[in-house]
């Protein structure tokens, strides 16, 4: 499963460490867009692998993370 940026903005922090398990709807990333902090939840439970680093500026629709679902 792929998590994409809902808006253009800046990655503030990665809440769950890379290659760790995350629960469905658990917050994994915090980003800033239009001077608001947005917490992004995992769409599925699984192992998170990030495509971005803290401080990166991202465009709308850019891939932020991939989540390998629990089987």
N, C-alpha and C positions, 0 to 999 in steps of 0.2 A: 504494500500500500504506500502511496506517495502522499506526502503532506506538502502543499504548495502555499505560497504567500497569498493571503487574501487581499492585501493592499501593498503598495510600495512602502518601504520603511527601512528601519535599521534593527538588526538583531541585538537585543540587550543582553540576554543570557540563555544558556542551555540549561534547563532545569534538571533534566535527567541525563546522567553521563552517557557518552557514546557506548554502544554495545551492551547496554543494560536493558532489562525488561521494563516495560511500561504497561499500565492497565488501560483499557479502553476508557476514553474521556479523561485520562490523567493528563495534566498540563506538562508539556515537554519543552516549549519554547516561549520566551517573552520577547516581543518586538515592539518598537515604537513606530507609530504612524500618525501623522497629523497631530503631533504632541500628545498622543494618548498611548498608554501602555496596553498592549493586547496580549492576552495569554492564549496560546494555541494548544488545544487538546489533541491527543492521539486518536485517530479515527478507529483504530483497532488495537487489541492487546498484542504485544510482541516485543521484538528486539529493535531498538531505535539505532539508526545509523545516519548521522548528520551529513548534509552536503554544504553547510554554511558554518562559519565561525562567529563568535561574539564580535560585534563591531562591524560586521559586513552589512553593506547596503544592498537591498534586494528589490527587484521589480515585482509587480503583481504577477502571480502565476509561476514565479520561479520556484524550483524544487528546493525545499528546505531540509527535508529528511525523508528517509525511507524506513518503513517499519515492516519487518519480516513477521507476519502473523504467527501466533502460537498455533501449533498443529494438534 
